[in-house]
Amino acid sequence: MASGTVVEFRILGPLEVVDHEPLSLGGHKQQAVLAVLLLHRGEAVAADRLIEAVWAGRAPATAGKTLQVYVSNLRKALGDGPLVTRGRGYMLAAEPDQVDSDRFEKLADRGREALERGDAQRARMWLEAALSLWRGPALADFSYESFAQSEISRLEEVRLAALESRIDADLRLGRHAALVPELEALAHEHPLREQLYEQLMVALYRSGRQVDALERYQRARRKLIDEFGIEPGPRLQEIQSAVLTHDATLDLPGRFSSRRRRKAELEEGQRAPAAWVSRWAARVAGLRDRTRHLRGQVAPSVERPVRRPASAPRWLMAGTGAAALLVLAVVLLLTVGHSGGRAHKRGVLADWAGISSPSSGEVYARGQFVATSFSCGQVSGGPALMSCSDSAGTATSRGGHGHLDTSTTGLHRYTVAATVKSGSTKATSITYTVVPPPRAALETSIATAAHSRTNATLACSGGGGGGACRGTLLLTVGRRVTRRVGQRPAAAIETVMLARTSYSLAAGASRSIVVPLTDAGVLALRAAHGHRLRVQATITPTLGATAERTITLKRRR
């Protein structure tokens, strides 16, 4: 059994369907049929409605037959299952994890929830993973088609909201200087979104550019007055006043925000046990009527006392209500098996396969090692369990540990199967998304050197599943030299290594690291005019592509 990718439908950019590699979807009109069905996935779309959407009210007389040909071609491309006939129309049966827009919104929601809890680093991780799914404007192939306009507008609004949340997380993490160029471009592109101007003013103020922050406020104010005759909103006006008075609320959040985050985590932990017991109580209530025939094993109803098993701790049986329901739930799980909704006649578990970790729907970086834990069981007195195997080829007698395949990006499925001697198999699976690995980048264009060393600020971004950026930072400079080739001198460029160090950063983190200069680096910097030297910074990661950037190495006077 091989680990396989799941068919993935992509609308955050040009329309694509990927199964290991992009599938051929035919011409524009045929792709438009698939796009309409994707926008109404899970529901039947009448043929007349499809014709109206695809031909925009100008359908030829042969549109009905042409639509049938398009659907037939799409079925051949997609394989059995996703595209089905429903009455006089068609339906695309796609699970939420198969559509990139659904995954984007789920990841963005996780990021916003983390931001509300005060966990800016995790919020940034989720939000950047969500935004990395975008490959261009949503439904870019159908930007002028009337059927796509409302969804294009909705997705763009959701994208901008996620982007603003990610910038909020960056501001909380102290990355204001690196945000200024991005916010300048975004404010120019979306001049009526006041939140972008709010964030830009805060980033400029924290970067020591108070005058620039006030100038951006005036720019936004003129735009609003000239086009709509209105003043900026209260929040933007409050930030302007705060900049003028150097209000401490504009500074980086400190101890108070950390305390508030710990308080929120504590409150969440206190709520968890009650919610857990409530879920078990509901499960027990649903199973109660099916257990009346299990004589001597469980109480026939919740109202009657439950006999404590010899191995159960006494504190479990103390009191009534939720505790009694909890004990009954445990006994039911140990004694009741069900297949297709029916309890097994012996009151024991049927063949089953389970994945205890990780959970479904998670996101990981390409190349990240993710361990799995799985187990299998069988009918008591039935055929012997022959094997318990997973997608990675790990096979055991009852269960064990394996790993997820994260070698390629995209949506994947991990499956565990229990096989008995009779040949029957019970399987269960989870889906997960693999995104490009986190990447490191220099956050500044100037590195200051002193006492034979320099500091460089690195940021690790991307990798929605967490992970880390690890590798080597190398500073080099090209020096013109003259060499002899035969009898003639020839000019050449010699690379001189100025500094080299290794680094390790968690995804979403930003940190200043010390880079020791080599003897050649110290001499080159001293010899440089004005004690400034243009050097090549090469960041070699453990995973992903090597990044290069030209920066200025400046000696501190």
C-alpha positions as a Python dict, from the first residue, in 0.01 Angstrom:
ca = {
    (1, 'M'): (0, 0, 0),
    (2, 'A'): (160, 325, -110),
    (3, 'S'): (117, 667, 32),
    (4, 'G'): (-74, 872, -222),
    (5, 'T'): (-152, 1234, -278),
    (6, 'V'): (-518, 1332, -283),
    (7, 'V'): (-674, 1504, -584),
    (8, 'E'): (-642, 1874, -505),
    (9, 'F'): (-861, 2148, -654),
    (10, 'R'): (-694, 2490, -665),
    (11, 'I'): (-878, 2818, -724),
    (12, 'L'): (-643, 3058, -537),
    (13, 'G'): (-481, 3155, -866),
    (14, 'P'): (-542, 3000, -1207),
    (15, 'L'): (-772, 2695, -1192),
    (16, 'E'): (-573, 2375, -1137),
    (17, 'V'): (-647, 2016, -1045),
    (18, 'V'): (-344, 1829, -915),
    (19, 'D'): (-302, 1455, -872),
    (20, 'H'): (75, 1409, -831),
    (21, 'E'): (97, 1661, -1118),
    (22, 'P'): (-144, 1912, -1281),
    (23, 'L'): (-415, 1746, -1489),
    (24, 'S'): (-513, 1855, -1839),
    (25, 'L'): (-856, 2020, -1811),
    (26, 'G'): (-924, 2112, -2173),
    (27, 'G'): (-1027, 2449, -2315),
    (28, 'H'): (-1161, 2760, -2143),
    (29, 'K'): (-1530, 2670, -2161),
    (30, 'Q'): (-1468, 2319, -2028),
    (31, 'Q'): (-1266, 2463, -1741),
    (32, 'A'): (-1549, 2711, -1675),
    (33, 'V'): (-1788, 2416, -1625),
    (34, 'L'): (-1552, 2275, -1361),
    (35, 'A'): (-1512, 2619, -1200),
    (36, 'V'): (-1889, 2662, -1162),
    (37, 'L'): (-1921, 2315, -1008),
    (38, 'L'): (-1632, 2391, -772),
    (39, 'L'): (-1800, 2711, -653),
    (40, 'H'): (-2112, 2504, -578),
    (41, 'R'): (-1932, 2190, -460),
    (42, 'G'): (-2147, 1944, -273),
    (43, 'E'): (-2470, 2061, -434),
    (44, 'A'): (-2644, 1968, -758),
    (45, 'V'): (-2625, 2232, -1033),
    (46, 'A'): (-2892, 2206, -1302),
    (47, 'A'): (-2773, 2178, -1661),
    (48, 'D'): (-2966, 2494, -1758),
    (49, 'R'): (-2795, 2687, -1480),
    (50, 'L'): (-2453, 2562, -1594),
    (51, 'I'): (-2525, 2667, -1953),
    (52, 'E'): (-2638, 3013, -1838),
    (53, 'A'): (-2321, 3061, -1629),
    (54, 'V'): (-2070, 2927, -1883),
    (55, 'W'): (-2214, 3100, -2192),
    (56, 'A'): (-2331, 3414, -2002),
    (57, 'G'): (-2675, 3417, -2159),
    (58, 'R'): (-2546, 3372, -2516),
    (59, 'A'): (-2562, 2994, -2543),
    (60, 'P'): (-2579, 2836, -2890),
    (61, 'A'): (-2851, 2587, -2977),
    (62, 'T'): (-2604, 2300, -2929),
    (63, 'A'): (-2505, 2409, -2577),
    (64, 'G'): (-2680, 2112, -2412),
    (65, 'K'): (-2488, 1851, -2610),
    (66, 'T'): (-2165, 2048, -2579),
    (67, 'L'): (-2209, 2052, -2200),
    (68, 'Q'): (-2245, 1673, -2198),
    (69, 'V'): (-1919, 1642, -2393),
    (70, 'Y'): (-1743, 1875, -2147),
    (71, 'V'): (-1868, 1673, -1848),
    (72, 'S'): (-1759, 1347, -2013),
    (73, 'N'): (-1410, 1487, -2076),
    (74, 'L'): (-1383, 1615, -1719),
    (75, 'R'): (-1482, 1274, -1582),
    (76, 'K'): (-1205, 1113, -1783),
    (77, 'A'): (-956, 1366, -1647),
    (78, 'L'): (-1070, 1348, -1283),
    (79, 'G'): (-1127, 973, -1267),
    (80, 'D'): (-1414, 792, -1098),
    (81, 'G'): (-1603, 958, -819),
    (82, 'P'): (-1579, 1338, -797),
    (83, 'L'): (-1814, 1438, -1080),
    (84, 'V'): (-2156, 1273, -1055),
    (85, 'T'): (-2496, 1316, -1219),
    (86, 'R'): (-2782, 1439, -999),
    (87, 'G'): (-3121, 1449, -1169),
    (88, 'R'): (-3095, 1691, -1459),
    (89, 'G'): (-2771, 1837, -1338),
    (90, 'Y'): (-2427, 1758, -1203),
    (91, 'M'): (-2246, 1771, -869),
    (92, 'L'): (-1880, 1787, -776),
    (93, 'A'): (-1825, 1581, -459),
    (94, 'A'): (-1509, 1734, -313),
    (95, 'E'): (-1411, 1714, 52),
    (96, 'P'): (-1317, 2045, 222),
    (97, 'D'): (-949, 1950, 250),
    (98, 'Q'): (-936, 1893, -126),
    (99, 'V'): (-1006, 2259, -213),
    (100, 'D'): (-728, 2509, -146),
    (101, 'S'): (-969, 2792, -58),
    (102, 'D'): (-1126, 2581, 219),
    (103, 'R'): (-782, 2496, 359),
    (104, 'F'): (-682, 2861, 338),
    (105, 'E'): (-980, 2977, 543),
    (106, 'K'): (-928, 2702, 802),
    (107, 'L'): (-561, 2792, 846),
    (108, 'A'): (-643, 3165, 862),
    (109, 'D'): (-903, 3097, 1133),
    (110, 'R'): (-640, 2909, 1336),
    (111, 'G'): (-405, 3203, 1301),
    (112, 'R'): (-665, 3456, 1415),
    (113, 'E'): (-758, 3238, 1713),
    (114, 'A'): (-390, 3220, 1815),
    (115, 'L'): (-363, 3598, 1778),
    (116, 'E'): (-666, 3648, 2004),
    (117, 'R'): (-497, 3424, 2265),
    (118, 'G'): (-187, 3643, 2246),
    (119, 'D'): (35, 3379, 2080),
    (120, 'A'): (178, 3597, 1803),
    (121, 'Q'): (446, 3351, 1689),
    (122, 'R'): (202, 3064, 1634),
    (123, 'A'): (-48, 3305, 1476),
    (124, 'R'): (215, 3416, 1225),
    (125, 'M'): (300, 3055, 1145),
    (126, 'W'): (-62, 2963, 1064),
    (127, 'L'): (-138, 3284, 875),
    (128, 'E'): (173, 3261, 659),
    (129, 'A'): (91, 2898, 582),
    (130, 'A'): (-258, 3012, 475),
    (131, 'L'): (-128, 3295, 255),
    (132, 'S'): (132, 3066, 94),
    (133, 'L'): (-153, 2877, -76),
    (134, 'W'): (-221, 3178, -301),
    (135, 'R'): (-60, 3158, -646),
    (136, 'G'): (-213, 3479, -783),
    (137, 'P'): (-559, 3641, -798),
    (138, 'A'): (-838, 3395, -718),
    (139, 'L'): (-991, 3229, -1027),
    (140, 'A'): (-752, 3431, -1240),
    (141, 'D'): (-871, 3259, -1560),
    (142, 'F'): (-1227, 3380, -1499),
    (143, 'S'): (-1173, 3735, -1371),
    (144, 'Y'): (-1418, 3872, -1632),
    (145, 'E'): (-1679, 3595, -1603),
    (146, 'S'): (-1998, 3701, -1422),
    (147, 'F'): (-2038, 3367, -1239),
    (148, 'A'): (-1705, 3415, -1060),
    (149, 'Q'): (-1726, 3780, -954),
    (150, 'S'): (-1885, 3739, -611),
    (151, 'E'): (-1647, 3459, -504),
    (152, 'I'): (-1342, 3647, -636),
    (153, 'S'): (-1442, 3952, -430),
    (154, 'R'): (-1512, 3743, -120),
    (155, 'L'): (-1183, 3553, -136),
    (156, 'E'): (-984, 3873, -195),
    (157, 'E'): (-1144, 4031, 112),
    (158, 'V'): (-1064, 3721, 321),
    (159, 'R'): (-705, 3725, 191),
    (160, 'L'): (-657, 4091, 286),
    (161, 'A'): (-804, 4027, 631),
    (162, 'A'): (-561, 3737, 681),
    (163, 'L'): (-274, 3954, 558),
    (164, 'E'): (-365, 4230, 805),
    (165, 'S'): (-377, 3971, 1085),
    (166, 'R'): (-34, 3841, 986),
    (167, 'I'): (104, 4196, 993),
    (168, 'D'): (-49, 4240, 1340),
    (169, 'A'): (139, 3928, 1449),
    (170, 'D'): (463, 4066, 1298),
    (171, 'L'): (418, 4395, 1484),
    (172, 'R'): (373, 4208, 1812),
    (173, 'L'): (692, 4015, 1738),
    (174, 'G'): (889, 4337, 1691),
    (175, 'R'): (940, 4307, 1314),
    (176, 'H'): (831, 4666, 1245),
    (177, 'A'): (1140, 4769, 1044),
    (178, 'A'): (1103, 4480, 799),
    (179, 'L'): (730, 4553, 759),
    (180, 'V'): (766, 4914, 639),
    (181, 'P'): (838, 4840, 267),
    (182, 'E'): (559, 4580, 251),
    (183, 'L'): (309, 4814, 419),
    (184, 'E'): (406, 5105, 193),
    (185, 'A'): (325, 4893, -113),
    (186, 'L'): (0, 4761, 37),
    (187, 'A'): (-121, 5108, 141),
    (188, 'H'): (-51, 5233, -213),
    (189, 'E'): (-238, 4936, -363),
    (190, 'H'): (-534, 4961, -120),
    (191, 'P'): (-552, 5331, -26),
    (192, 'L'): (-897, 5305, 134),
    (193, 'R'): (-811, 5033, 387),
    (194, 'E'): (-746, 5236, 699),
    (195, 'Q'): (-609, 4941, 895),
    (196, 'L'): (-310, 4924, 661),
    (197, 'Y'): (-235, 5290, 732),
    (198, 'E'): (-274, 5225, 1105),
    (199, 'Q'): (-20, 4943, 1086),
    (200, 'L'): (214, 5148, 866),
    (201, 'M'): (210, 5440, 1113),
    (202, 'V'): (288, 5208, 1405),
    (203, 'A'): (573, 5039, 1212),
    (204, 'L'): (724, 5377, 1115),
    (205, 'Y'): (692, 5514, 1469),
    (206, 'R'): (863, 5210, 1623),
    (207, 'S'): (1139, 5245, 1363),
    (208, 'G'): (1213, 5596, 1489),
    (209, 'R'): (1039, 5769, 1195),
    (210, 'Q'): (779, 5982, 1371),
    (211, 'V'): (762, 6248, 1097),
    (212, 'D'): (709, 5985, 827),
    (213, 'A'): (429, 5829, 1034),
    (214, 'L'): (248, 6166, 1057),
    (215, 'E'): (297, 6226, 684),
    (216, 'R'): (130, 5892, 603),
    (217, 'Y'): (-166, 5998, 819),
    (218, 'Q'): (-203, 6320, 621),
    (219, 'R'): (-181, 6123, 295),
    (220, 'A'): (-463, 5891, 406),
    (221, 'R'): (-671, 6187, 530),
    (222, 'R'): (-639, 6373, 198),
    (223, 'K'): (-743, 6062, 7),
    (224, 'L'): (-1057, 6014, 217),
    (225, 'I'): (-1156, 6383, 207),
    (226, 'D'): (-1092, 6424, -168),
    (227, 'E'): (-1282, 6111, -273),
    (228, 'F'): (-1555, 6077, -10),
    (229, 'G'): (-1559, 6398, 191),
    (230, 'I'): (-1503, 6217, 522),
    (231, 'E'): (-1240, 6227, 795),
    (232, 'P'): (-1036, 5918, 892),
    (233, 'G'): (-1193, 5677, 1141),
    (234, 'P'): (-1152, 5706, 1518),
    (235, 'R'): (-878, 5443, 1538),
    (236, 'L'): (-656, 5616, 1281),
    (237, 'Q'): (-708, 5950, 1455),
    (238, 'E'): (-615, 5792, 1789),
    (239, 'I'): (-288, 5663, 1643),
    (240, 'Q'): (-206, 6009, 1506),
    (241, 'S'): (-261, 6160, 1853),
    (242, 'A'): (-51, 5883, 2009),
    (243, 'V'): (236, 5952, 1767),
    (244, 'L'): (225, 6324, 1846),
    (245, 'T'): (239, 6260, 2222),
    (246, 'H'): (477, 5961, 2211),
    (247, 'D'): (208, 5754, 2381),
    (248, 'A'): (346, 5434, 2540),
    (249, 'T'): (59, 5233, 2388),
    (250, 'L'): (243, 5243, 2056),
    (251, 'D'): (546, 5066, 2200),
    (252, 'L'): (597, 4691, 2172),
    (253, 'P'): (365, 4494, 2404),
    (254, 'G'): (560, 4374, 2705),
    (255, 'R'): (499, 4193, 3029),
    (256, 'F'): (128, 4271, 3041),
    (257, 'S'): (57, 4095, 2710),
    (258, 'S'): (248, 3787, 2824),
    (259, 'R'): (51, 3779, 3149),
    (260, 'R'): (-275, 3814, 2958),
    (261, 'R'): (-175, 3527, 2729),
    (262, 'R'): (-97, 3301, 3025),
    (263, 'K'): (-431, 3392, 3181),
    (264, 'A'): (-616, 3302, 2859),
    (265, 'E'): (-430, 2970, 2838),
    (266, 'L'): (-518, 2894, 3202),
    (267, 'E'): (-886, 2973, 3146),
    (268, 'E'): (-888, 2752, 2837),
    (269, 'G'): (-728, 2467, 3034),
    (270, 'Q'): (-990, 2504, 3308),
    (271, 'R'): (-1272, 2480, 3055),
    (272, 'A'): (-1130, 2171, 2883),
    (273, 'P'): (-1222, 1903, 3144),
    (274, 'A'): (-1585, 2015, 3159),
    (275, 'A'): (-1618, 2008, 2781),
    (276, 'W'): (-1453, 1665, 2768),
    (277, 'V'): (-1693, 1519, 3024),
    (278, 'S'): (-1990, 1671, 2839),
    (279, 'R'): (-1885, 1502, 2515),
    (280, 'W'): (-1852, 1166, 2691),
    (281, 'A'): (-2191, 1216, 2858),
    (282, 'A'): (-2352, 1270, 2518),
    (283, 'R'): (-2178, 960, 2382),
    (284, 'V'): (-2300, 751, 2674),
    (285, 'A'): (-2656, 878, 2640),
    (286, 'G'): (-2657, 776, 2274),
    (287, 'L'): (-2526, 425, 2349),
    (288, 'R'): (-2737, 359, 2659),
    (289, 'D'): (-3033, 197, 2483),
    (290, 'R'): (-2805, -40, 2288),
    (291, 'T'): (-2644, -180, 2603),
    (292, 'R'): (-2950, -304, 2795),
    (293, 'H'): (-2890, -666, 2681),
    (294, 'L'): (-2528, -673, 2809),
    (295, 'R'): (-2613, -855, 3132),
    (296, 'G'): (-2379, -810, 3427),
    (297, 'Q'): (-2134, -585, 3242),
    (298, 'V'): (-2291, -238, 3260),
    (299, 'A'): (-2592, -93, 3438),
    (300, 'P'): (-2913, -117, 3229),
    (301, 'S'): (-2973, 255, 3272),
    (302, 'V'): (-2788, 558, 3397),
    (303, 'E'): (-3016, 585, 3698),
    (304, 'R'): (-2905, 247, 3844),
    (305, 'P'): (-2570, 217, 4027),
    (306, 'V'): (-2264, 106, 3833),
    (307, 'R'): (-2058, -174, 3993),
    (308, 'R'): (-1694, -72, 4027),
    (309, 'P'): (-1456, -310, 3843),
    (310, 'A'): (-1188, -456, 4070),
    (311, 'S'): (-913, -274, 3878),
    (312, 'A'): (-1084, 69, 3885),
    (313, 'P'): (-956, 330, 4134),
    (314, 'R'): (-1203, 409, 4412),
    (315, 'W'): (-1199, 782, 4340),
    (316, 'L'): (-1354, 715, 3998),
    (317, 'M'): (-1670, 585, 4163),
    (318, 'A'): (-1699, 866, 4415),
    (319, 'G'): (-2005, 1088, 4367),
    (320, 'T'): (-2265, 1075, 4094),
    (321, 'G'): (-2345, 1257, 3770),
    (322, 'A'): (-2050, 1328, 3543),
    (323, 'A'): (-1817, 1085, 3725),
    (324, 'A'): (-2064, 799, 3692),
    (325, 'L'): (-2112, 880, 3324),
    (326, 'L'): (-1736, 884, 3274),
    (327, 'V'): (-1699, 536, 3427),
    (328, 'L'): (-1986, 406, 3216),
    (329, 'A'): (-1825, 550, 2904),
    (330, 'V'): (-1498, 368, 2975),
    (331, 'V'): (-1678, 39, 3038),
    (332, 'L'): (-1876, 78, 2716),
    (333, 'L'): (-1562, 136, 2513),
    (334, 'L'): (-1408, -179, 2658),
    (335, 'T'): (-1713, -397, 2607),
    (336, 'V'): (-1913, -270, 2311),
    (337, 'G'): (-1801, -302, 1950),
    (338, 'H'): (-2010, -184, 1662),
    (339, 'S'): (-1987, -227, 1286),
    (340, 'G'): (-2230, -39, 1065),
    (341, 'G'): (-2412, 88, 1376),
    (342, 'R'): (-2482, -261, 1528),
    (343, 'A'): (-2321, -398, 1844),
    (344, 'H'): (-2132, -722, 1802),
    (345, 'K'): (-2324, -1015, 1943),
    (346, 'R'): (-2040, -1105, 2182),
    (347, 'G'): (-2012, -747, 2308),
    (348, 'V'): (-1647, -712, 2198),
    (349, 'L'): (-1462, -497, 1948),
    (350, 'A'): (-1477, -575, 1576),
    (351, 'D'): (-1179, -547, 1339),
    (352, 'W'): (-1048, -191, 1356),
    (353, 'A'): (-750, 30, 1268),
    (354, 'G'): (-677, 354, 1446),
    (355, 'I'): (-435, 648, 1421),
    (356, 'S'): (-368, 803, 1759),
    (357, 'S'): (-132, 1072, 1628),
    (358, 'P'): (-110, 1300, 1442),
    (359, 'S'): (-462, 1436, 1389),
    (360, 'S'): (-618, 1501, 1050),
    (361, 'G'): (-598, 1840, 877),
    (362, 'E'): (-255, 1945, 1006),
    (363, 'V'): (8, 2135, 805),
    (364, 'Y'): (378, 2043, 787),
    (365, 'A'): (686, 2177, 612),
    (366, 'R'): (838, 1986, 322),
    (367, 'G'): (1108, 1754, 455),
    (368, 'Q'): (985, 1781, 816),
    (369, 'F'): (993, 1452, 1008),
    (370, 'V'): (651, 1373, 1156),
    (371, 'A'): (618, 1054, 1363),
    (372, 'T'): (290, 861, 1367),
    (373, 'S'): (138, 620, 1618),
    (374, 'F'): (-120, 361, 1514),
    (375, 'S'): (-279, 36, 1634),
    (376, 'C'): (-517, -237, 1516),
    (377, 'G'): (-759, -486, 1677),
    (378, 'Q'): (-976, -785, 1584),
    (379, 'V'): (-1295, -976, 1666),
    (380, 'S'): (-1261, -1200, 1971),
    (381, 'G'): (-1273, -1559, 1848),
    (382, 'G'): (-1265, -1444, 1485),
    (383, 'P'): (-990, -1476, 1223),
    (384, 'A'): (-644, -1393, 1353),
    (385, 'L'): (-502, -1048, 1287),
    (386, 'M'): (-225, -1095, 1030),
    (387, 'S'): (-83, -745, 1002),
    (388, 'C'): (-125, -382, 1096),
    (389, 'S'): (43, -163, 834),
    (390, 'D'): (60, 201, 734),
    (391, 'S'): (118, 395, 413),
    (392, 'A'): (492, 419, 475),
    (393, 'G'): (522, 39, 469),
    (394, 'T'): (561, -6, 845),
    (395, 'A'): (399, -341, 932),
    (396, 'T'): (355, -486, 1282),
    (397, 'S'): (133, -741, 1452),
    (398, 'R'): (-77, -496, 1656),
    (399, 'G'): (46, -144, 1586),
    (400, 'G'): (349, 74, 1625),
    (401, 'H'): (510, 391, 1496),
    (402, 'G'): (571, 521, 1147),
    (403, 'H'): (612, 857, 975),
    (404, 'L'): (434, 1080, 727),
    (405, 'D'): (560, 1133, 373),
    (406, 'T'): (652, 1504, 354),
    (407, 'S'): (880, 1485, 51),
    (408, 'T'): (643, 1677, -178),
    (409, 'T'): (411, 1973, -123),
    (410, 'G'): (36, 1938, -155),
    (411, 'L'): (-248, 1747, 5),
    (412, 'H'): (-164, 1391, 120),
    (413, 'R'): (-341, 1097, 278),
    (414, 'Y'): (-194, 864, 543),
    (415, 'T'): (-367, 526, 583),
    (416, 'V'): (-348, 243, 837),
    (417, 'A'): (-501, -97, 757),
    (418, 'A'): (-574, -401, 974),
    (419, 'T'): (-570, -730, 777),
    (420, 'V'): (-703, -1059, 922),
    (421, 'K'): (-633, -1416, 811),
    (422, 'S'): (-957, -1436, 612),
    (423, 'G'): (-829, -1154, 392),
    (424, 'S'): (-1071, -881, 504),
    (425, 'T'): (-925, -538, 573),
    (426, 'K'): (-1034, -248, 791),
    (427, 'A'): (-867, 86, 715),
    (428, 'T'): (-868, 440, 847),
    (429, 'S'): (-690, 748, 717),
    (430, 'I'): (-610, 1113, 781),
    (431, 'T'): (-526, 1395, 541),
    (432, 'Y'): (-249, 1651, 584),
    (433, 'T'): (-97, 1935, 384),
    (434, 'V'): (273, 1979, 307),
    (435, 'V'): (391, 2335, 238),
    (436, 'P'): (734, 2473, 139),
    (437, 'P'): (980, 2464, 430),
    (438, 'P'): (1055, 2770, 642),
    (439, 'R'): (1318, 2996, 490),
    (440, 'A'): (1565, 3234, 647),
    (441, 'A'): (1627, 3588, 525),
    (442, 'L'): (1828, 3890, 637),
    (443, 'E'): (1602, 4163, 773),
    (444, 'T'): (1845, 4449, 715),
    (445, 'S'): (2060, 4577, 433),
    (446, 'I'): (2338, 4700, 670),
    (447, 'A'): (2547, 4492, 912),
    (448, 'T'): (2760, 4682, 1166),
    (449, 'A'): (3101, 4535, 1251),
    (450, 'A'): (3305, 4596, 1568),
    (451, 'H'): (3581, 4406, 1752),
    (452, 'S'): (3626, 4145, 1477),
    (453, 'R'): (3260, 4049, 1466),
    (454, 'T'): (2932, 4170, 1321),
    (455, 'N'): (2564, 4125, 1402),
    (456, 'A'): (2307, 4015, 1146),
    (457, 'T'): (1932, 3990, 1205),
    (458, 'L'): (1779, 3679, 1052),
    (459, 'A'): (1408, 3599, 1026),
    (460, 'C'): (1260, 3253, 971),
    (461, 'S'): (932, 3260, 780),
    (462, 'G'): (699, 3007, 618),
    (463, 'G'): (661, 2641, 706),
    (464, 'G'): (300, 2628, 827),
    (465, 'G'): (367, 2308, 1015),
    (466, 'G'): (632, 2468, 1232),
    (467, 'G'): (986, 2335, 1200),
    (468, 'A'): (1292, 2558, 1199),
    (469, 'C'): (1542, 2733, 977),
    (470, 'R'): (1889, 2585, 1008),
    (471, 'G'): (2194, 2639, 797),
    (472, 'T'): (2494, 2864, 738),
    (473, 'L'): (2531, 3240, 688),
    (474, 'L'): (2831, 3328, 475),
    (475, 'L'): (2961, 3681, 399),
    (476, 'T'): (3195, 3709, 101),
    (477, 'V'): (3340, 3981, -119),
    (478, 'G'): (3481, 3967, -469),
    (479, 'R'): (3835, 4105, -503),
    (480, 'R'): (3989, 4190, -838),
    (481, 'V'): (4328, 4023, -883),
    (482, 'T'): (4572, 3980, -1168),
    (483, 'R'): (4688, 3634, -1267),
    (484, 'R'): (4914, 3506, -1538),
    (485, 'V'): (4760, 3293, -1809),
    (486, 'G'): (5059, 3164, -2005),
    (487, 'Q'): (5278, 3467, -2074),
    (488, 'R'): (5001, 3725, -2037),
    (489, 'P'): (4850, 3879, -1724),
    (490, 'A'): (4473, 3843, -1693),
    (491, 'A'): (4224, 4006, -1458),
    (492, 'A'): (4016, 3777, -1238),
    (493, 'I'): (3772, 3801, -948),
    (494, 'E'): (3876, 3619, -631),
    (495, 'T'): (3615, 3541, -364),
    (496, 'V'): (3727, 3626, -11),
    (497, 'M'): (3536, 3481, 284),
    (498, 'L'): (3477, 3756, 542),
    (499, 'A'): (3258, 3577, 794),
    (500, 'R'): (3081, 3246, 845),
    (501, 'T'): (2850, 3107, 1113),
    (502, 'S'): (2571, 2855, 1157),
    (503, 'Y'): (2220, 2950, 1268),
    (504, 'S'): (1904, 2785, 1400),
    (505, 'L'): (1570, 2968, 1426),
    (506, 'A'): (1218, 2848, 1499),
    (507, 'A'): (960, 2916, 1228),
    (508, 'G'): (816, 3263, 1274),
    (509, 'A'): (1109, 3384, 1487),
    (510, 'S'): (1347, 3673, 1427),
    (511, 'R'): (1683, 3704, 1605),
    (512, 'S'): (2012, 3890, 1587),
    (513, 'I'): (2309, 3652, 1563),
    (514, 'V'): (2680, 3719, 1610),
    (515, 'V'): (2896, 3654, 1303),
    (516, 'P'): (3273, 3642, 1371),
    (517, 'L'): (3489, 3805, 1104),
    (518, 'T'): (3785, 3619, 962),
    (519, 'D'): (4128, 3782, 955),
    (520, 'A'): (4074, 3848, 585),
    (521, 'G'): (3740, 4010, 668),
    (522, 'V'): (3894, 4244, 925),
    (523, 'L'): (4169, 4350, 681),
    (524, 'A'): (3924, 4397, 394),
    (525, 'L'): (3698, 4616, 606),
    (526, 'R'): (3989, 4830, 730),
    (527, 'A'): (4111, 4878, 377),
    (528, 'A'): (3765, 4971, 245),
    (529, 'H'): (3703, 5337, 167),
    (530, 'G'): (3495, 5495, 446),
    (531, 'H'): (3499, 5163, 630),
    (532, 'R'): (3203, 5041, 422),
    (533, 'L'): (3209, 4731, 208),
    (534, 'R'): (2946, 4585, -24),
    (535, 'V'): (2941, 4212, 44),
    (536, 'Q'): (2745, 3908, -67),
    (537, 'A'): (2538, 3741, 206),
    (538, 'T'): (2460, 3377, 124),
    (539, 'I'): (2209, 3191, 340),
    (540, 'T'): (2234, 2816, 293),
    (541, 'P'): (1940, 2631, 452),
    (542, 'T'): (1917, 2266, 547),
    (543, 'L'): (1596, 2249, 340),
    (544, 'G'): (1488, 2460, 44),
    (545, 'A'): (1687, 2687, -184),
    (546, 'T'): (1995, 2894, -106),
    (547, 'A'): (1922, 3269, -78),
    (548, 'E'): (2170, 3543, -172),
    (549, 'R'): (2160, 3916, -100),
    (550, 'T'): (2400, 4206, -133),
    (551, 'I'): (2438, 4408, 189),
    (552, 'T'): (2664, 4680, 327),
    (553, 'L'): (2914, 4581, 595),
    (554, 'K'): (2991, 4895, 799),
    (555, 'R'): (3264, 4934, 1058),
    (556, 'R'): (3152, 5106, 1377),
    (557, 'R'): (3365, 5412, 1447),
}
